[in-house]
Amino acid sequence: MTDGHIHPSAVVEDGARIGAGVRIGPFCVIGPQVRLGDGVVLKSHVAIAGDTAVGEGTVIFPFASIGEVPQDLKFRGEDVRLEIGARNRIREYVTMNPGTKGGGGVTRVGDDGLFMAGCHVGHDCQLGNRVILVNNASLAGHCHLDDDVIVGGLSGVHQWVRIGRGAMIGAVTMVTADVIPYGLVQGPRGHLDGLNLVGLRRRGASRADIHELRDMLDKLGAGSFRDTARHLAEGQSGPMARDVLDFILGPSGRSFLTPKPA
């Protein structure tokens, strides 16, 4: 592990816990409740505030603001926190906010994510592993993104929306309803536009898995998502199809993005 170093111009407040091999660059500001895991690198001009934990091996680039108070007018200074996993890459001007009392008090970011320049993770979001937010993508409060989700550049995700495992959101898309696992969503007001075939192939999905997902998607598009999913769940299905059915039948107060009418 690289030897740790704190630049003389950095401000590390009393109480901050700094792991082994951490490197803190020029003009960073680290608050008293911050915990930095082993091998974390802060390039320069990084501000980390609040009750924030950053997992080992994460690299944060200049002018990122991590853990500052949530953008919620109901926030009154309650004890809330932000938990960031290991080996994330958090690029320039990224903002990540902690939770709120009304949303459970915790924002969580998994491991091995890539958060490109200017993107935003709002309060009470729950992100899985290997999530990618492309430049200037924004997640409103209370969003849930499962593992391997990609959100394209300049896209926005409405509060309380869930995006299932392996789904992809195209660039310049507004996502206003839940997205099924492995789905592909794109358009100014996003609609379900088939499967995320690139992501499925990268994950090693078999041809049989992809055919089963396509067949299920055709059936889901013919009626109510939940009613059709309940019927399909009674039959046999592979693990990826089961991911989709479990997601649709899971708890949610929102509707689903569906295929665009022919």
Secondary structure per residue as TSV (DSSP state, phi and psi in degrees):
chain	resnum	aa	ss	phi	psi
A	1	M	-	360.0	139.8
A	2	T	-	-61.6	140.3
A	3	D	-	-60.7	143.8
A	4	G	-	-72.7	158.1
A	5	H	E	-160.9	136.5
A	6	I	E	-119.3	119.5
A	7	H	-	-63.3	143.1
A	8	P	T	-58.4	-27.1
A	9	S	T	-83.4	-9.5
A	10	A	-	-73.7	149.6
A	11	V	E	-112.1	113.3
A	12	V	E	-116.0	108.9
A	13	E	-	-74.5	152.6
A	14	D	T	-56.6	135.3
A	15	G	T	105.4	-24.2
A	16	A	-	-62.9	141.1
A	17	R	E	-109.5	120.8
A	18	I	E	-115.9	122.5
A	19	G	-	-76.4	178.5
A	20	A	T	-68.5	140.8
A	21	G	T	71.8	13.3
A	22	V	-	-73.5	138.8
A	23	R	E	-120.3	120.9
A	24	I	E	-116.6	115.8
A	25	G	-	-82.7	-174.4
A	26	P	T	-60.0	140.1
A	27	F	T	62.8	22.8
A	28	C	-	-78.1	152.0
A	29	V	E	-128.0	120.9
A	30	I	E	-119.5	121.6
A	31	G	-	-76.0	169.5
A	32	P	T	-71.5	-17.9
A	33	Q	T	-101.8	6.7
A	34	V	-	-79.8	140.6
A	35	R	E	-122.8	123.2
A	36	L	E	-110.2	121.7
A	37	G	-	-71.3	171.8
A	38	D	T	-57.5	137.4
A	39	G	T	75.0	8.3
A	40	V	-	-64.6	142.2
A	41	V	E	-123.3	124.4
A	42	L	E	-111.0	114.6
A	43	K	-	-64.2	-62.9
A	44	S	S	-172.3	156.4
A	45	H	S	54.0	32.7
A	46	V	-	-94.0	133.5
A	47	A	E	-114.3	122.1
A	48	I	E	-124.5	123.3
A	49	A	-	-126.6	174.3
A	50	G	S	67.2	-168.4
A	51	D	E	-83.4	86.4
A	52	T	E	-126.7	129.2
A	53	A	E	-113.5	132.3
A	54	V	E	-118.0	123.0
A	55	G	-	-73.0	162.7
A	56	E	T	-58.6	142.9
A	57	G	T	75.0	2.4
A	58	T	-	-73.4	141.6
A	59	V	E	-118.3	128.6
A	60	I	E	-120.0	130.0
A	61	F	-	-95.4	171.5
A	62	P	T	-57.1	142.5
A	63	F	T	70.8	15.5
A	64	A	-	-74.0	143.9
A	65	S	E	-119.8	111.6
A	66	I	E	-120.6	124.2
A	67	G	S	86.8	4.8
A	68	E	-	-68.5	164.3
A	69	V	-	-56.3	146.7
A	70	P	-	-65.8	153.1
A	71	Q	S	-85.2	65.7
A	72	D	-	-138.6	118.2
A	73	L	T	-65.3	-16.4
A	74	K	T	-81.2	-11.0
A	75	F	-	-68.3	130.5
A	76	R	-	-125.6	29.6
A	77	G	S	83.1	20.5
A	78	E	-	-63.1	163.8
A	79	D	-	-75.1	110.2
A	80	V	-	-136.8	166.4
A	81	R	E	-147.7	166.6
A	82	L	E	-127.5	127.4
A	83	E	E	-118.8	118.8
A	84	I	E	-114.3	130.5
A	85	G	-	-77.1	-161.9
A	86	A	S	-90.3	150.7
A	87	R	S	60.2	30.3
A	88	N	-	-81.5	154.7
A	89	R	E	-117.5	113.3
A	90	I	E	-115.3	108.1
A	91	R	-	-86.2	-173.1
A	92	E	T	-59.4	138.8
A	93	Y	T	64.5	16.9
A	94	V	-	-71.0	143.5
A	95	T	E	-122.7	135.5
A	96	M	E	-134.8	126.7
A	97	N	-	-108.0	151.4
A	98	P	-	-73.8	-177.8
A	99	G	-	-77.9	-174.3
A	100	T	-	-132.0	162.7
A	101	K	G	-58.7	-40.4
A	102	G	G	-72.9	-12.3
A	103	G	G	-115.7	13.2
A	104	G	T	102.9	-12.6
A	105	G	S	86.6	-0.6
A	106	V	E	-137.0	131.6
A	107	T	E	-101.7	131.5
A	108	R	E	-123.8	134.9
A	109	V	E	-122.6	129.1
A	110	G	-	-75.5	-155.5
A	111	D	S	-97.9	156.8
A	112	D	S	61.1	31.4
A	113	G	-	-87.4	162.3
A	114	L	E	-127.5	119.2
A	115	F	E	-118.8	101.7
A	116	M	-	-78.3	174.0
A	117	A	T	-54.9	132.6
A	118	G	T	79.3	5.5
A	119	C	-	-82.9	164.9
A	120	H	E	-134.4	133.5
A	121	V	E	-115.1	110.0
A	122	G	-	-77.4	175.5
A	123	H	T	-62.5	142.2
A	124	D	T	67.4	13.1
A	125	C	-	-70.1	150.2
A	126	Q	E	-126.8	111.3
A	127	L	E	-114.2	138.0
A	128	G	-	-82.3	-158.9
A	129	N	T	-89.0	151.6
A	130	R	T	59.9	30.7
A	131	V	-	-76.8	140.3
A	132	I	E	-122.7	123.1
A	133	L	E	-110.2	117.2
A	134	V	-	-79.4	167.7
A	135	N	T	-45.3	127.2
A	136	N	T	65.4	17.7
A	137	A	-	-73.1	146.4
A	138	S	E	-134.3	133.3
A	139	L	E	-108.4	121.9
A	140	A	-	-72.2	179.1
A	141	G	T	-63.1	150.2
A	142	H	T	69.0	16.1
A	143	C	-	-75.7	146.0
A	144	H	E	-119.3	119.4
A	145	L	E	-117.9	121.7
A	146	D	-	-78.6	-179.4
A	147	D	T	-56.4	145.7
A	148	D	T	66.2	22.7
A	149	V	-	-80.3	141.2
A	150	I	E	-121.6	128.0
A	151	V	E	-114.5	119.2
A	152	G	-	-68.4	165.4
A	153	G	T	-60.5	143.1
A	154	L	T	63.6	20.1
A	155	S	-	-96.5	154.4
A	156	G	E	-125.8	142.9
A	157	V	E	-118.9	123.4
A	158	H	-	-65.4	152.4
A	159	Q	T	-59.0	146.6
A	160	W	T	72.9	1.2
A	161	V	-	-73.8	142.7
A	162	R	E	-108.4	138.5
A	163	I	E	-124.1	121.2
A	164	G	-	-75.9	165.5
A	165	R	T	-49.0	131.3
A	166	G	T	73.3	8.2
A	167	A	-	-78.1	156.3
A	168	M	E	-127.4	134.4
A	169	I	E	-107.7	123.0
A	170	G	-	-68.8	169.1
A	171	A	S	-65.9	151.6
A	172	V	S	53.1	50.5
A	173	T	-	-122.0	139.4
A	174	M	E	-104.5	119.0
A	175	V	E	-103.2	114.9
A	176	T	-	-113.9	-3.4
A	177	A	S	-145.1	170.7
A	178	D	B	-64.2	147.7
A	179	V	B	-117.5	125.3
A	180	I	-	-67.2	154.4
A	181	P	T	-54.1	140.2
A	182	Y	T	68.3	8.6
A	183	G	E	-77.7	158.6
A	184	L	E	-117.8	122.1
A	185	V	E	-123.4	133.0
A	186	Q	E	-157.3	157.8
A	187	G	T	123.9	156.6
A	188	P	T	-53.6	-41.2
A	189	R	B	-118.2	104.2
A	190	G	T	-59.4	141.9
A	191	H	E	-129.0	159.1
A	192	L	E	-71.9	120.8
A	193	D	E	-118.9	44.6
A	194	G	E	98.9	-148.6
A	195	L	E	-108.6	154.8
A	196	N	-	-81.3	78.5
A	197	L	H	-64.6	-37.9
A	198	V	H	-60.6	-47.3
A	199	G	H	-64.6	-39.4
A	200	L	H	-62.6	-43.3
A	201	R	H	-66.2	-38.2
A	202	R	H	-63.2	-32.0
A	203	R	T	-80.4	-4.1
A	204	G	T	83.3	21.6
A	205	A	-	-62.6	137.8
A	206	S	-	-77.4	164.1
A	207	R	H	-60.7	-37.1
A	208	A	H	-63.9	-41.2
A	209	D	H	-60.0	-44.8
A	210	I	H	-66.6	-41.6
A	211	H	H	-62.7	-40.2
A	212	E	H	-64.5	-42.6
A	213	L	H	-63.1	-42.8
A	214	R	H	-61.6	-44.9
A	215	D	H	-62.2	-42.5
A	216	M	H	-65.0	-40.3
A	217	L	H	-63.1	-39.8
A	218	D	H	-59.9	-42.6
A	219	K	H	-69.2	-39.4
A	220	L	H	-63.4	-35.0
A	221	G	T	-71.5	-8.1
A	222	A	T	-89.8	-6.2
A	223	G	S	-164.9	-157.6
A	224	S	-	-64.0	129.2
A	225	F	H	-55.3	-51.1
A	226	R	H	-68.9	-42.8
A	227	D	H	-63.4	-43.2
A	228	T	H	-67.0	-39.7
A	229	A	H	-62.9	-39.5
A	230	R	H	-60.3	-41.1
A	231	H	H	-66.4	-44.8
A	232	L	H	-66.2	-31.5
A	233	A	H	-66.4	-17.1
A	234	E	T	-75.3	-19.6
A	235	G	S	-94.6	-177.5
A	236	Q	-	-80.3	145.4
A	237	S	-	-154.3	152.3
A	238	G	-	-75.1	174.4
A	239	P	H	-63.7	-35.4
A	240	M	H	-72.3	-42.0
A	241	A	H	-62.2	-38.1
A	242	R	H	-65.0	-36.6
A	243	D	H	-53.6	-47.0
A	244	V	H	-64.9	-47.5
A	245	L	H	-64.5	-43.1
A	246	D	H	-62.3	-38.3
A	247	F	H	-63.3	-47.5
A	248	I	H	-63.6	-37.9
A	249	L	H	-87.6	-1.7
A	250	G	S	-75.0	172.1
A	251	P	-	-69.8	129.6
A	252	S	-	-164.6	141.9
A	253	G	S	-95.5	5.5
A	254	R	S	-112.5	164.3
A	255	S	-	-82.3	-170.5
A	256	F	B	-121.0	147.2
A	257	L	-	-70.1	133.3
A	258	T	-	-123.0	165.0
A	259	P	B	-58.8	147.8
A	260	K	-	-67.0	134.9
A	261	P	-	-57.1	142.0
A	262	A	-	-68.5	360.0
